[in-house]
């Protein structure tokens, strides 16, 4: 009898703990703790410079980054991507027709969860309406079944305008 009471109390306490923890969720406190962690670790870096990642913490890396950005090595790919993005297919539609807002300014909407399929949809999959079978068919049509490694980066740059 005592054992049944002990087991019952243990179960009640064990299931109540996650519920109590969920009530303690505080995104603003988490954000402040996150910021404090990095500002404590790198006290010489101004908060506004953290947006530059490691380039804000090492002067040598920052100079290399600035030098590279004078003649960005990806510039040719952006121009090629813009041309591809704006060139109509045989049916008269463009890549932009596959996305909301013609594909402009949508990167922040991905990845997103599709409740209908129960899957996460990436930007690359989004143009297929979240249908993973169509996305797989597209990859298979590329020859070796692998996607162009530059395509995600090119898509991000194009949607930024």
C-alpha positions, 0 to 999 in steps of 0.5 A: 500500500505504501509502495502504491502511494509512493509510486503515485506521488512520484508520477504526479511530481514527475509529470508536474515538473515539465508543466511548471518549467513551461510556465517559466518560459521567458524569451526576453530573459533568454535573449538577455542571457544570450547577449550577456554571454557574448558581451562578457566573452568579447567585452571589446566588441561593441554590441552593434558589431556582433552582426559581422560575426568573427570579422568583428572580433579579429582585425586581421580577418576584418581587413581580409573581408573588406578586401574581398568585398572590393571585388566580390568573387560571387558577383558573376553568379549574381548576374547570371542568377538575375538573368535566369530568374527573369528569363521566361520559360516556354510557357511564359512564366519565370522562376518568380511565378513559382513563389508569393510576391514573385519571389522577391523578399520571401527568404525570411518566410522559409523554412516553414512548417507545412501542417498539411504534410507535417514537414518543414519546407525550405525555400528550394522546396517551396517553389513546388508548393511543399510537394516533396515528390515534385522537388525530388522529381526536379532533383532527379531531372538534374542528371545525377540527382543532386541539386546545384550547390550554388542554388540556395545562395543564389536564391537568397541573393536574388530574393534580396533584390 
